[in-house]
């Protein structure tokens, strides 16, 4: 998504902070706004679209799925291990560095 804006082929695009943050920090892209309801902690000087278009929000998310019929014990083990990984300070710091937030796992 970021190739065409960097190359000047398109004037604007909507992409995630995680895909664009490095390019923004490097000065290759300019962020006129973020699409979350509030400003991003990673781009605190960039306004949210909702500041001039109240209620606007366009966020992405990631999910993890298991096949139907996966035993509950396996789901619980995955849930426990994934939560443990994201609770590690080094992992949380890397996720934050990449422009994301440590996910909340719901199972």
C-alpha positions in Angstrom: 0.0 0.0 0.0 2.8 2.5 0.7 4.7 2.0 -2.5 2.5 4.2 -4.7 2.2 7.1 -2.3 6.0 7.1 -1.7 6.5 7.0 -5.5 4.0 9.9 -6.0 1.7 7.7 -8.1 -1.3 8.4 -5.8 -2.0 11.5 -3.7 -3.5 9.7 -0.6 -4.0 6.3 0.9 -5.3 4.8 4.1 -3.1 2.2 5.7 -2.3 1.0 9.1 0.1 2.8 11.5 2.2 -0.4 11.6 2.7 -0.4 7.8 3.5 3.4 7.6 5.2 4.5 10.8 8.7 3.7 9.6 8.1 5.6 6.4 6.5 8.6 8.2 9.5 8.7 10.7 11.9 8.5 7.7 10.1 11.5 6.0 9.0 9.4 3.0 5.3 9.8 3.9 3.3 12.5 5.5 0.4 11.6 7.7 -2.4 14.3 7.5 -4.6 12.3 9.9 -5.2 9.0 11.6 -8.5 7.1 11.3 -9.0 6.1 14.9 -11.4 7.9 17.2 -8.5 9.5 19.0 -4.9 10.4 18.1 -2.3 7.7 17.9 0.2 7.5 20.7 2.7 6.9 18.0 1.8 10.0 16.1 0.6 12.4 18.8 0.9 15.5 16.6 -1.3 14.0 13.9 -5.0 14.8 14.3 -7.7 12.1 14.2 -10.2 12.4 11.4 -12.8 12.4 14.1 -11.6 15.8 15.2 -13.1 17.3 12.1 -15.6 14.6 11.2 -17.1 13.6 14.5 -17.6 9.9 15.0 -15.4 8.8 12.1 -13.4 5.7 12.7 -11.7 3.1 10.4 -9.6 0.6 12.3 -8.2 -2.7 11.4 -7.7 -5.7 13.5 -6.0 -9.1 13.5 -7.4 -12.4 14.7 -6.4 -15.9 15.3 -8.7 -18.8 14.5 -8.7 -22.5 15.0 -10.6 -25.1 13.1 -14.2 -26.0 14.2 -14.1 -28.8 16.7 -10.7 -27.9 18.1 -10.7 -29.3 21.6 -11.3 -26.8 24.3 -8.1 -27.8 26.1 -6.1 -26.8 23.0 -7.9 -23.5 22.7 -7.3 -22.8 26.3 -3.6 -23.7 26.0 -3.2 -21.4 22.9 -5.0 -18.6 24.7 -2.7 -19.0 27.7 0.5 -19.2 25.7 -0.4 -16.2 23.5 -1.3 -14.1 26.5 2.0 -15.1 28.1 4.0 -14.0 25.0 2.3 -10.6 24.8 2.8 -10.1 28.6 6.6 -10.3 28.0 8.0 -6.8 28.4 10.4 -7.3 25.4 7.5 -8.4 23.1 5.2 -5.6 24.3 8.0 -3.1 23.6 8.6 -4.5 20.1 4.8 -4.4 19.3 4.7 -0.8 20.5 7.8 0.1 18.5 6.2 -1.2 15.4 3.2 1.1 15.9 0.7 -1.4 17.3 -0.9 -2.0 20.6 -0.4 -5.1 22.7 -3.6 -7.1 21.8 -6.2 -8.2 24.2 -6.9 -11.9 23.7 -10.5 -12.9 24.0 -11.4 -16.5 23.9 
